[in-house]
């Protein structure tokens, strides 16, 4: 095989790897609003990794990310006033999320 064909093969292989890696990251982004089964909490996810937690009539800004080792989303929510900063775990369960952290103990959130 001449050098031009090798170069084309290498560039093609690298392009495929890049596309696969980009697709994996997009797979683990959330968007839209999820409401807890009790109706007390809501989470609005943005595809850029930001999120907003709603509780007791107040909104709290935060961010989230996918942990491939634990296979859960971690939500880092900034507290305000009497509310502390809280990290939540959100485990995918079909189309739902099972959320645990702070006062929330394994509650199902649905879109």
LONUPA-842562 format. One record per residue: residue number from 0; residue in one letter; chain; x, y, z of N, C-alpha, C in turn. Coordinates in steps of 0.02 Angstrom, whole numbers, plus 32768, in hexadecimal, padded with zeros to 4 digits. Layout:
<nodes>
NUM,a,A,X,Y,Z,X,Y,Z,X,Y,Z $
...
</nodes>
This chain:
<nodes>
0,x,A,802B,7FC5,8000,8000,8000,8000,802D,803E,8000 $
1,x,A,801D,806D,7FD5,8047,80A9,7FD2,8035,80D9,800B $
2,x,A,805E,810C,8014,8056,8138,804D,8015,8160,804B $
3,x,A,7FFB,8171,8010,7FBC,8196,800B,7F81,816C,8024 $
4,x,A,7F80,812E,8010,7F4A,8102,8027,7F4E,80F7,8073 $
5,x,A,7F8B,80F0,808E,7F93,80E8,80D7,7F7A,8126,80FB $
6,x,A,7F8D,8160,80E1,7F78,819E,8100,7F2C,81A5,8100 $
7,x,A,7F0C,8193,80C9,7EC3,8195,80C5,7EA4,8165,80F8 $
8,x,A,7EC0,812A,80FF,7EA6,80F9,812F,7EAE,8113,8177 $
9,x,A,7EE6,8131,8186,7EF2,814B,81CA,7EC3,8185,81D9 $
10,x,A,7EBB,81B3,81AA,7E8E,81EC,81B4,7E46,81D4,81BC $
11,x,A,7E32,81A4,8194,7DEE,8189,8199,7DE3,8168,81DD $
12,x,A,7E13,8140,81F4,7E0D,811F,8234,7E09,8151,826D $
13,x,A,7E33,8185,826B,7E31,81B8,829F,7DEF,81DE,829F $
14,x,A,7DD5,81EB,8264,7D94,820E,825F,7D5C,81E4,827E $
15,x,A,7D5D,81A4,8270,7D2A,8177,828D,7D2F,8175,82D9 $
16,x,A,7D6C,8171,82F3,7D75,8170,833C,7D5B,81B1,835A $
17,x,A,7D6A,81EA,833C,7D51,822B,8355,7D05,822E,8355 $
18,x,A,7CE6,8216,8320,7C9D,8217,831C,7C7F,81EA,8352 $
19,x,A,7C9D,81B1,835E,7C83,8183,8391,7C89,81A3,83D6 $
20,x,A,7CC1,81C3,83E5,7CCA,81E2,8426,7C9A,821C,8430 $
21,x,A,7C8F,8243,83FC,7C60,827A,8400,7C19,8261,840D $
22,x,A,7C07,822C,83EC,7BC4,820E,83F6,7BBB,81F4,843C $
23,x,A,7BEE,81D9,845B,7BE8,81BE,849F,7BDA,81F6,84D1 $
24,x,A,7BFA,822F,84C8,7BEF,8266,84F6,7BA8,8281,84EF $
25,x,A,7B8F,8286,84B3,7B4C,82A0,84A8,7B17,8271,84C4 $
26,x,A,7B25,8232,84C5,7AF6,8200,84DE,7AE5,820C,8527 $
27,x,A,7B14,8228,854C,7B0A,8230,8594,7AFA,8277,85A8 $
28,x,A,7ADB,829C,857C,7AC2,82DE,858D,7A76,82DA,8593 $
29,x,A,7A5D,82FF,85C2,7A15,8301,85CE,79F9,8344,85B8 $
30,x,A,79B9,8346,85AA,7998,8386,859D,794E,837E,85AF $
31,x,A,7931,83B4,85C3,78EB,83B3,85D5,78E0,83B2,8620 $
32,x,A,78A0,83B1,8633,788D,83B5,8679,7877,8371,8694 $
33,x,A,7890,835F,86CE,787C,8322,86F1,785B,8336,8733 $
34,x,A,7823,8316,8743,77FF,8324,8781,7800,82E7,87AD $
35,x,A,7808,82F2,87EE,7809,82BB,881E,77C3,829D,8827 $
36,x,A,77C2,825E,883A,7781,823C,8844,7757,825E,8879 $
37,x,A,7776,827E,88AA,7751,82A0,88DF,7738,82E5,88C9 $
38,x,A,7755,82FF,8892,7743,8341,887A,7766,837A,88A0 $
39,x,A,7792,8369,88CE,77B4,839C,88F7,77F2,83B9,88D5 $
40,x,A,780E,8394,88A5,784E,83A9,8886,7849,83A5,883A $
41,x,A,7871,83CF,881A,7878,83CC,87D1,78C1,83D9,87C0 $
42,x,A,78D7,83BD,8789,791A,83CB,876E,7911,83DC,8725 $
43,x,A,792E,8414,8710,792F,8425,86C9,7977,841E,86B2 $
44,x,A,7981,83F2,8681,79C4,83E5,8666,79CD,840A,8624 $
45,x,A,7A08,8427,861B,7A1D,8445,85DD,7A51,8417,85BE $
46,x,A,7A54,8415,857C,7A83,83E8,855A,7ACC,83FE,8563 $
47,x,A,7AD7,843B,857C,7B1C,8453,8586,7B3A,843F,85C9 $
48,x,A,7B14,8418,85F2,7B2D,8402,8633,7B14,842B,866E $
49,x,A,7AED,845F,8661,7ACF,8486,8697,7A8B,8468,86AA $
50,x,A,7A76,8475,86E8,7A34,845F,86FD,7A19,848E,8732 $
51,x,A,79D8,848C,873C,79B6,84B4,876F,798B,8486,8799 $
52,x,A,7994,8489,87DA,796F,8461,880A,7938,848E,8827 $
53,x,A,78FB,8474,882C,78C3,8499,8849,78AB,8475,8887 $
54,x,A,78A2,849A,88BE,788C,847D,88FD,7871,84B5,8929 $
55,x,A,7839,84A9,894A,781D,84D8,8979,7814,851E,895C $
56,x,A,7800,8522,891D,77F3,8563,88FE,7832,8589,88EA $
57,x,A,786C,8568,88ED,78AB,8589,88DC,78D1,8563,88A6 $
58,x,A,78F7,8588,887E,7920,856A,884A,7969,856E,885F $
59,x,A,798E,8538,8852,79D5,8534,8863,79FB,851F,8825 $
60,x,A,7A2E,8546,8813,7A57,8538,87D8,7A8B,8503,87E7 $
61,x,A,7A9F,84DF,87B4,7AD2,84AC,87BD,7AEA,8491,877A $
62,x,A,7B0E,845A,877F,7B28,8438,8743,7B24,83ED,874E $
63,x,A,7B2B,83C8,8718,7B29,837F,871D,7B5A,8360,86ED $
64,x,A,7B6E,8323,86FC,7B9A,82FE,86CF,7B8E,82B3,86D8 $
65,x,A,7BA0,828D,86A5,7B99,8244,86A4,7BD9,8225,86BE $
66,x,A,7BD4,81F7,86ED,7C0E,81D2,8705,7C0A,818B,86E9 $
67,x,A,7C35,817C,86B8,7C30,813C,8695,7C42,8101,86C3 $
68,x,A,7C6B,810C,86F6,7C7D,80D5,8724,7C42,80C3,8751 $
69,x,A,7C22,80F5,876E,7BE8,80E9,879A,7BA7,80E1,8774 $
70,x,A,7BA7,80F5,8734,7B6C,80F4,8709,7B31,811B,8727 $
71,x,A,7B41,8157,873F,7B0F,8185,875A,7B22,81CC,8745 $
72,x,A,7AF0,81F8,8747,7AFC,823F,873F,7B08,825C,8784 $
73,x,A,7B36,828A,8789,7B40,82B0,87C7,7B28,82F6,87BB $
74,x,A,7AFD,830F,87E7,7AE3,8353,87E3,7B01,837A,881D $
75,x,A,7B25,83AF,880D,7B41,83DB,8840,7B17,841A,8842 $
76,x,A,7AEE,8420,8877,7ABF,8457,887C,7AD8,8489,88B1 $
77,x,A,7AD9,84C9,889E,7AF0,84FD,88CB,7AB7,8513,88F9 $
78,x,A,7AC4,8510,893A,7A92,8525,896B,7A8D,8571,8970 $
79,x,A,7A5C,8586,8997,7A50,85CD,89A2,7A28,85D4,89E3 $
80,x,A,7A39,8607,8A0A,7A15,8612,8A48,7A1D,85D7,8A78 $
81,x,A,79E6,85B9,8A8B,79E7,8580,8AB9,79F6,853E,8A97 $
82,x,A,79FF,853E,8A55,7A0B,8501,8A2F,7A56,84F9,8A21 $
83,x,A,7A71,84BF,8A31,7AB8,84B0,8A25,7AC4,849B,89DE $
84,x,A,7B03,84A2,89C8,7B16,8483,8989,7B0A,8438,8990 $
85,x,A,7AF0,8419,895C,7ADF,83D2,8960,7AF4,83AF,891F $
86,x,A,7B10,8374,8926,7B1F,8349,88EC,7AEC,8310,88EC $
87,x,A,7AC9,8309,88B5,7A98,82D4,88AC,7AB4,82A1,887B $
88,x,A,7A9E,8263,8883,7AAA,822E,8852,7A69,8221,882E $
89,x,A,7A6C,821D,87ED,7A30,820D,87C5,7A40,81D0,879A $
90,x,A,7A21,8199,87AB,7A2D,8159,8788,79F7,814E,8753 $
91,x,A,7A0B,8145,8715,79DA,8138,86E0,79B4,80F7,86ED $
92,x,A,7973,80FA,86E3,7947,80C0,86EA,7914,80C4,86B1 $
93,x,A,7927,80A8,8677,78FE,80B1,863C,78FE,80FA,8628 $
94,x,A,78C3,8118,8622,78BD,815F,8612,78BE,818B,8650 $
95,x,A,78BD,816C,868B,78BB,8191,86CA,7900,8196,86E9 $
96,x,A,7904,81BD,871F,7940,81C3,8747,792E,81B4,8790 $
97,x,A,7958,818E,87B2,7950,8183,87FA,7983,81AF,881C $
98,x,A,796A,81E1,8842,7995,8215,885E,799D,820B,88A9 $
99,x,A,79DB,8211,88C0,79EC,820C,8907,7A1D,8243,8919 $
100,x,A,7A12,8263,8951,7A3F,8297,896A,7A19,82C8,8994 $
101,x,A,7A3A,82E4,89C7,7A18,8313,89F3,79DC,82F2,8A13 $
102,x,A,79A2,8311,8A0F,7965,82F6,8A2C,7941,82C5,89FD $
103,x,A,795B,82BD,89C0,793C,8291,898F,795C,824B,8995 $
104,x,A,7932,8219,899F,794B,81D5,89AB,792F,81A4,8977 $
105,x,A,794C,81A3,893C,7938,8173,8909,78F5,8180,88EA $
106,x,A,78E6,81BF,88E0,78A5,81D1,88C2,78A9,81CE,8875 $
107,x,A,7874,81B6,8855,7871,81B1,880D,785D,81F4,87EF $
108,x,A,7885,820A,87BE,7876,8247,8799,7865,8234,8751 $
109,x,A,782E,824E,8738,7817,823E,86F3,7814,827D,86CA $
110,x,A,7820,8274,8689,781D,82AC,865A,77D6,82BE,864A $
</nodes>
